[in-house]
Amino acid sequence: MKDKYNIDDLLEVTRILRSENGCVWDREQDHKSIRMNVLEEAYEVMEAIDSDDPAMLKEELGDILFQAVFHCQIEDERGRFRFDDICDDVAKKMIYRHPHVFGDVSVENSDEVLKNWDKLKKASKGQETISDTFDSVPKILPALMRGQKIGKRASNAGVDFADSRQIIGLMRKQLDNLELAISDKNDDEIDEGFGEILLSCCNLSRFIKKDSEKALTIATNKFIIRFRGLEQYLKDNGKTLEDLTDEEKLRFLSGEDDIS
């Protein structure tokens, strides 16, 4: 044991874990078997950030770093690339995409920085059309996040709504269409209509400068807190959920009244 370990030590620890004398479980893993671990660790990093917990953030950043190192070790064993190659690639990418820092390009504000970033990214990836940039947004992303990113890229290309009021007006029409589809029991139109409303929510989130994933998470957490309060109220009054009237349930679900 050492008092302090660095990235070289972490690389060596990971190599040992994957070695013949290392851990049986670690040796059995490949990219696909642990692919979801990367996503889980990323979400835990986000939770640490939202909690403003530096100790938790340090731990979770370490976990996600280990995921990167572990995947690199697998590729190192296959002779395709090493950790240094990744460091080299990302450092070159950052220098290339920040010409206003490492070159002679001048920018007025962060909006210009993002426009330059998108332009350089398209050039480096050989993206010739806006649709090509859509394809580079991972399909595995949470749907709300993906919808928000696609909308932003369309906006950068000059295709967007005029303002939030225009989107809200569209959503009212979409709700009417969805209600009609539900009444007609048309499954295909219900799927399409419901999806269009969710995509409109993603577009609205950009205009009101709110993250759709975060907003939904907050609303869901709030519902859980209210539901816990409801159960406590029922317990204190010797009642059960079955004792609630339809009107009380509706008031609770609509958020108009927590009943308790």
RABELLIN-V838339 format. One line per field, one symbol per residue. ss: DSSP state (@ for helix, = for strand, . for the rest). phi: phi as a letter, one per 20 degrees, with the letter a starting at -180 (. if undefined). psi: psi as a letter, one per 20 degrees, with the letter a starting at -180 (. if undefined). A space follows every 50 residues. Layout:
ss->???
phi->???
psi->???
This chain:
ss->......@@@@@@@@@@@@.....@@@@@......@@@@@@@@@@@@@@@@ @..@@@@@@@@@@@@@@@@@@@@@@@@@....@@@@@@@@@@@@@@..@@ @@.......@@@@@@@@@@@@@@@.....@@@@@@.......@@@@@@@@ @@@@@@.......@@@@@@@@@@@@@@@@@@@@@..@@@@@@@@@@@@@@ @@@@@@@....@@@@@@@@@@@@@@@@@@@@@@@@@....@@@..@@@@@ @@@@......
phi->.dfbdcffffffffffgefgeeegfffffcgffdffffffffffffffff eldffffffffffffffffffffgfffemdacffffgfffffffffecff ddcdedcebfffffffgfffffffemeecfgffffeegfegggfffffff ffffffendaffaffffffffffffffffffffelegfffgfffffffff ffffgffelcefffffffffffffffffffffffffdmdcgfefffffff fffenfbemf
psi->qqhpqahhggghghgghirhjbpgghhiqaghhjhhhggghghhghhhgh ilnhggggghhgghhhgghghhhghghikhrrhhhgggghghghghjlii gjbjppqhahghghggggghggghjkohrhhhhghiopiiqphggghggg hhhhghijorrgrhhhghgghgghgghggghghilngghggggghhghhh gghhhhhjlqphggghgggghggggghhhghgggghjkrrhiiprhgggg gghijhpjg.
